[in-house]
């Protein structure tokens, strides 16, 4: 049997050991939280730094970028092309981000205009193994303007103002038919691009 004094001494040591464990646990939690916060901050900073210039300081452009990323991933397209300023996807994004009426477009019209801009940038004066001396489109009335897409040359629309016909026969197009035209597949019923220097890779048909 231990004395009262010895019991109290031991009990005090036990309480102190418990407090030390709680202090240590608290310190570990604080360190973990700090690491997570720093990691998230660095990741966010890197992502912001790598964003297209138009999206870095413009909330509307950043929202547009997010919308396009989600849509492209859904259709198994490479959304990272939006971050490479040399791609037609980035050119289309930058053009759309600067549209004065961007805030008035709903999601379907955003995707429609983006798809058509991709089509223009990927087929206008593009050098390929099939076309060594490409030229601009012969006619491009209203293309890449703030005019509604239904008023762009060579396009026709249904009653809901969705592009259902693209007719740019013999118009000096060169390059690849872009995958992004898949954004129009729900309503596009006619695509006439005959007598142009265009191609599409076999596997790319899968998105349609």
Residue pairs with C-beta under 8 A, 6 or more apart in sequence:
2 10
48 56
50 83
51 62
51 65
51 83
52 61
52 65
52 82
52 83
52 85
52 90
52 93
52 94
52 97
53 85
53 94
54 61
54 93
54 94
54 97
54 98
55 61
55 62
55 64
55 65
55 97
56 62
58 97
60 97
60 102
60 103
61 97
64 93
64 96
64 97
64 102
64 110
65 82
65 93
65 97
67 107
67 110
68 79
68 82
68 93
68 110
68 111
68 114
69 79
69 82
71 111
71 183
72 78
72 79
72 82
72 180
73 79
75 179
75 182
75 183
75 207
76 206
76 207
77 179
77 180
77 182
77 207
81 87
81 89
81 90
82 89
82 90
82 93
83 90
84 90
85 91
85 94
88 118
88 121
88 122
88 178
89 118
89 180
91 117
91 121
92 114
92 117
92 118
92 120
92 121
92 180
93 114
95 117
95 121
95 144
96 102
96 110
96 113
96 114
96 117
99 105
99 113
99 146
100 146
101 146
102 110
105 113
108 162
109 149
109 161
111 183
112 149
112 162
112 163
112 183
112 184
113 149
114 180
114 183
115 178
115 180
115 181
115 182
115 183
115 184
116 143
116 149
116 152
116 155
116 163
116 184
117 144
118 178
118 180
118 181
119 166
119 177
119 178
119 180
119 181
120 137
120 140
120 143
120 144
122 175
122 176
122 177
122 178
123 137
123 173
123 174
123 175
123 176
123 177
123 178
123 196
123 198
124 136
124 137
124 140
124 173
124 174
124 175
125 134
125 135
125 136
125 137
125 174
126 134
126 174
126 175
126 176
127 133
127 134
127 174
128 134
128 174
128 175
128 176
128 197
128 199
130 174
130 197
130 199
131 174
131 175
131 197
134 174
134 175
134 197
135 172
135 174
136 172
137 143
137 168
137 171
137 172
137 173
138 170
138 171
138 172
139 153
139 154
139 171
140 153
141 152
141 153
142 151
142 152
142 153
143 152
143 153
145 152
148 161
149 155
149 157
149 161
149 163
150 156
150 157
150 161
150 163
154 166
154 167
154 168
154 171
155 163
155 165
155 166
155 167
156 163
156 164
156 165
156 167
157 163
157 164
157 165
158 164
158 187
160 187
162 184
162 186
162 187
163 184
163 187
163 188
164 187
164 188
164 189
164 190
165 188
165 189
165 190
165 191
165 192
166 188
166 190
166 191
166 192
166 193
167 190
167 192
168 192
168 193
168 196
169 192
169 193
169 194
169 195
169 196
170 194
170 195
170 196
171 196
172 196
173 193
173 196
173 197
173 198
174 196
174 197
174 198
175 197
175 198
175 199
176 198
176 199
176 200
176 201
177 193
177 198
177 199
177 200
177 204
179 204
179 207
181 188
181 191
181 208
182 207
182 208
185 208
